[in-house]
Amino acid sequence: MKATMDNQQFLTPHLYTTVSEVEIIDCLVDYGYMPKQFDQNQVISFVKNENFYLVLFLTKQDGQKGFLMYEILDFTMHEREIYLMSCLFKELAAANANNNTYRKAQYKLDEVLCMVPTFRALYGKTFDPDDYNMAA
């Protein structure tokens, strides 16, 4: 059975993912994060408009290349999604040949997770755990 992924989808109400190269390249160019080299795996992360972006550029041994992007909407109020993604990349790093790339992604997520209170203060937000709901 071959696993496939739609070009774009919401994994939770606040966690969006896409493999659409046009959408990902447009996002990277628009926000000024387009890489200049494409000869090795890369992890790009940035914050724009209170959303956190994590973009992976992966090259396979057979020469195929591709992008994968995650966007956590209003990330300061949805840190469970950041934690979920960190756990995902920890598992991928343990089980995959691209473990260095996945480990870098996990570290970037862990860093932003530690900085959530700072970003929350920067954006003037307060967090009430009783108001937080995550999709099952």
C-alpha positions in Angstrom: 0.0 0.0 0.0 1.5 3.3 -1.1 1.1 6.3 1.3 0.1 9.5 -0.3 -0.5 13.0 0.9 -2.8 15.7 -0.4 -0.9 18.8 -1.5 -2.2 20.6 1.5 -4.2 19.9 4.6 -4.9 20.9 8.2 -3.6 18.3 10.7 -5.3 20.2 13.5 -7.3 23.4 13.3 -4.1 25.3 13.9 -1.5 23.1 12.2 -1.3 23.4 8.4 1.0 21.4 6.1 1.7 21.4 2.4 4.0 19.7 -0.1 2.9 22.2 -2.9 6.3 23.5 -4.2 4.6 26.5 -5.7 3.0 27.5 -2.5 6.1 26.9 -0.4 8.5 28.7 -2.8 6.0 31.7 -2.9 6.0 31.8 0.9 9.8 31.6 1.1 10.3 34.3 -1.5 7.6 36.6 -0.1 9.1 36.5 3.4 12.7 36.6 2.3 13.8 33.1 3.3 14.4 31.4 -0.1 17.6 29.3 0.1 20.3 30.0 -2.4 21.7 26.5 -2.5 19.8 23.3 -3.2 22.5 20.7 -3.0 21.8 19.5 0.5 18.9 19.0 3.0 17.8 22.2 4.8 15.5 23.2 7.6 14.2 26.8 7.5 12.1 28.2 10.3 10.7 31.7 10.8 7.8 33.6 12.5 5.6 36.0 10.5 2.2 37.5 11.4 2.1 35.5 14.7 2.5 32.2 12.7 5.4 29.8 12.9 6.7 28.3 9.7 8.9 25.2 9.4 10.1 24.3 5.9 12.2 21.2 5.0 14.0 20.8 1.8 14.9 17.1 1.3 17.1 15.4 -1.2 16.9 11.7 -1.7 19.7 9.3 -2.7 18.0 8.8 -6.1 18.3 12.6 -6.8 14.7 13.5 -6.1 14.2 16.8 -4.2 11.2 18.3 -2.6 9.8 20.7 0.0 7.6 20.1 3.0 6.1 23.0 5.0 4.3 23.2 8.3 2.6 26.4 9.5 1.3 26.7 13.1 -1.3 29.4 13.1 -1.2 31.8 16.1 1.6 29.6 17.6 1.9 31.4 20.9 -1.6 30.2 21.8 -1.2 26.7 20.4 2.0 25.4 21.9 0.6 21.8 21.9 1.0 21.8 18.1 4.7 22.8 18.5 5.2 20.0 21.0 3.4 17.5 18.7 5.7 18.5 15.8 8.8 18.2 18.0 7.7 14.6 19.1 7.1 13.8 15.4 10.5 14.8 14.3 12.1 13.1 17.3 10.6 9.8 16.1 11.5 10.5 12.5 15.1 11.2 13.4 15.3 7.9 15.3 13.8 5.9 12.4 15.0 7.6 9.2 18.1 8.0 7.1 17.6 11.8 7.0 17.9 11.9 10.8 20.2 14.9 10.8 17.6 17.0 9.0 14.8 15.8 11.2 16.9 16.4 14.3 17.5 20.0 13.2 13.8 20.4 12.7 13.2 19.0 16.2 15.7 21.4 17.7 14.2 24.4 16.0 10.8 23.4 17.4 12.2 22.9 20.8 13.8 26.3 20.7 10.6 28.1 19.7 8.7 26.1 22.3 11.0 27.5 25.0 10.4 31.0 23.6 6.6 30.9 23.5 6.2 32.9 26.7 8.5 35.6 25.3 6.6 35.8 22.0 3.3 35.8 24.0 4.5 38.8 25.9 5.8 40.5 22.7 2.3 40.1 21.1 0.5 41.1 24.3 -1.3 37.8 24.7 -2.3 35.9 27.8 -2.9 32.1 27.8 -5.8 30.5 29.6 -5.5 26.7 29.5 -9.2 26.3 30.1 -9.9 27.9 26.7 -7.6 25.6 24.8 -9.1 22.8 22.7 -7.1 20.5 20.4 -8.6 18.4 17.7 -8.7 14.8 18.5 
